[in-house]
Amino acid sequence: MSVRRLHEIQPESFAFSEANLARVQEWMAKFPEGRQRSAVIAALWIGQEQEGWVTKPMVEEVGRLLDMPYIRVLEVATFYTMFYLAPVGKHHLQVCTTTPCWLRGSDEVVKACKKHIHDKPHTVSADGQFSWEEMECLGACVNAPMMLIDKDPYEDLTGDKVVEIIEALRRGESPKTGSQIDRHTSEPVGGRTTLTKEEA
């Protein structure tokens, strides 16, 4: 995975909406006096929900609110891949390309994203609907390859299945999440091989 940096083009300013500022203050109040910096992840998340991505002015505002050096806020934003450091489309695809997913075909998932969204990650599609990026492990290795779209997991993917999902989202539909081969949770393909009998 490449080094994570803030996007080169930044807005001039950022301010939390009144409602979101209240949410940040609620998080700050959850921590003992002098420990308000512990709300940094929540504050960045709320800011990202408001703006769609984490900006330099947002990092500075969170630092000001939490009395944190800006660099400390930036360290958090660049460490956690749940924070988008560049503008994203309406639907953002995060494709796992670590070893288990790669062994089971994540290259085909990446190819589908390059062909049907944009040939470069971190770039919004021409229609503004999609963006994509490669990710480290998303925690569903047994159902590899997988990706997150927005906050939803899609597992047991193929390149063709990714295209189907993208086209469904483009039509405004809500494609089925989870395993795309009707696997039940993380059971082996074809069903359970142990604990197959119900207890009396």
C-alpha positions in Angstrom: 0.0 0.0 0.0 1.3 3.4 -0.9 2.1 6.2 1.6 -1.1 8.1 2.6 -1.0 11.8 2.1 -3.6 14.6 2.0 -4.9 15.4 -1.4 -2.9 18.2 -3.2 -6.0 20.3 -3.8 -7.6 21.5 -0.6 -10.6 23.7 0.3 -9.9 27.1 1.9 -11.8 26.4 5.1 -13.8 23.9 7.2 -16.3 24.3 10.0 -18.4 21.7 11.7 -22.2 22.3 11.2 -23.9 23.2 14.5 -25.3 19.6 14.8 -22.0 18.0 14.1 -20.1 20.3 16.5 -22.6 19.2 19.2 -21.8 15.6 18.3 -18.0 16.2 18.6 -18.6 18.0 22.0 -20.6 15.0 23.2 -17.6 12.7 22.4 -15.2 15.1 24.1 -17.4 15.0 27.2 -17.1 11.2 27.4 -13.4 11.5 28.5 -12.0 12.7 31.8 -10.8 16.3 32.0 -7.5 16.7 30.1 -8.2 13.6 27.9 -10.4 15.2 25.3 -7.8 14.3 22.6 -9.2 10.8 22.9 -12.1 12.0 20.8 -9.9 12.5 17.7 -11.1 9.5 15.8 -14.7 10.4 16.4 -14.2 14.0 15.5 -12.5 13.1 12.2 -15.2 10.5 11.4 -17.9 13.1 12.0 -16.0 15.6 9.8 -15.7 13.0 7.1 -19.4 12.2 7.2 -20.1 15.9 6.8 -17.6 16.6 4.0 -17.1 13.2 2.4 -13.4 13.2 3.0 -10.7 14.5 5.4 -9.3 17.9 4.5 -6.3 19.9 5.8 -8.6 22.6 7.2 -10.6 19.8 8.9 -7.4 18.4 10.5 -6.6 21.9 11.7 -10.1 22.5 13.1 -10.1 19.1 15.0 -6.6 20.0 16.4 -7.9 23.4 17.6 -11.0 21.8 19.2 -9.1 19.1 20.9 -6.0 21.2 21.8 -3.8 18.9 19.8 -0.9 19.7 17.5 -2.1 19.4 13.9 0.6 16.8 13.1 -0.9 14.5 15.8 -4.3 14.7 14.1 -2.8 14.1 10.7 -1.0 11.1 12.0 -4.3 9.6 13.0 -6.0 10.5 9.7 -3.2 9.0 7.6 -2.9 5.8 9.7 -6.5 4.6 9.6 -7.6 3.7 6.1 -11.3 4.4 7.1 -10.4 8.1 6.5 -10.5 9.2 2.9 -7.7 11.7 2.2 -9.0 12.7 -1.2 -12.5 13.4 -2.6 -14.5 10.1 -3.3 -17.4 9.3 -5.4 -20.9 8.6 -4.1 -19.8 5.0 -3.8 -16.3 4.3 -2.7 -14.8 0.8 -3.3 -12.0 -0.4 -1.0 -10.5 -3.5 -2.5 -8.4 -5.8 -0.4 -5.2 -6.9 -2.2 -3.3 -8.5 0.6 -2.1 -12.2 0.3 -5.3 -14.2 0.9 -7.4 -12.0 -1.4 -4.6 -11.9 -4.0 -4.3 -15.7 -4.0 -8.0 -15.9 -4.7 -8.2 -13.4 -7.5 -8.2 -9.8 -6.2 -6.2 -8.8 -9.4 -9.5 -9.4 -11.3 -11.3 -7.2 -8.9 -8.8 -4.4 -9.4 -9.0 -4.8 -13.2 -12.7 -4.4 -13.0 -12.4 -1.2 -11.0 -9.8 0.2 -13.4 -12.0 -0.6 -16.4 -15.4 0.5 -15.0 -14.5 3.3 -12.6 -11.1 4.8 -13.5 -7.7 3.4 -14.4 -6.2 5.1 -11.3 -7.2 4.7 -7.7 -8.2 7.7 -5.6 -9.9 9.2 -8.7 -13.6 9.9 -9.0 -15.3 8.5 -12.1 -16.5 10.8 -14.8 -20.1 10.5 -13.6 -19.1 11.3 -10.0 -20.6 8.0 -8.8 -17.5 5.9 -8.0 -14.0 5.9 -6.7 -11.8 3.0 -5.6 -8.6 2.2 -3.8 -6.5 -0.8 -2.7 -6.6 -1.7 1.0 -4.8 -3.8 3.5 -6.6 -6.7 5.1 -10.3 -6.1 5.6 -10.7 -9.1 8.0 -12.7 -11.6 5.9 -9.8 -13.7 4.5 -11.9 -16.9 4.5 -14.3 -15.3 2.0 -11.6 -13.8 -0.2 -11.4 -11.8 -2.4 -13.4 -9.1 -0.8 -14.1 -5.4 -0.8 -16.0 -2.7 1.0 -18.4 -0.4 -0.8 -19.1 2.5 1.4 -19.5 0.5 4.7 -20.8 -2.8 3.3 -18.7 -5.9 2.7 -18.9 -7.8 -0.6 -17.1 -11.2 -0.5 -16.3 -14.2 -2.7 -15.9 -11.8 -5.7 -14.9 -12.3 -9.3 -14.2 -9.6 -11.8 -17.5 -10.2 -13.5 -19.4 -10.0 -10.2 -17.7 -6.7 -9.4 -18.9 -5.3 -12.8 -22.5 -6.5 -11.9 -22.3 -4.8 -8.6 -21.1 -1.5 -10.1 -23.7 -1.5 -12.8 -26.5 -2.2 -10.2 -25.3 0.7 -8.0 -25.2 2.9 -11.1 -28.9 2.0 -11.7 -29.7 3.0 -8.2 -30.2 -0.5 -6.9 -28.9 -2.0 -3.7 -27.0 -5.2 -4.6 -26.8 -8.1 -2.1 -24.0 -7.6 0.4 -21.8 -10.4 1.9 -20.9 -13.6 0.1 -21.6 -13.5 -3.6 -21.7 -17.3 -3.9 -24.4 -17.8 -1.2 -21.9 -19.0 1.3 -23.4 -18.9 4.8 -21.2 -16.6 6.9 -17.7 -18.2 6.8 -18.6 -21.8 6.3 -16.7 -23.8 3.7 -18.1 -23.7 0.2 -20.8 -26.3 0.1 -21.8 -26.0 3.7 -20.5 -27.1 7.1 -18.1 -30.0 7.4 -18.1 -30.2 11.2 -20.8 -29.8 13.8 -23.3 -30.9 11.2 -25.9 -32.4 13.6 -28.1 -30.4 15.8 -27.9 -31.1 19.5 -31.0 -32.9 20.9 
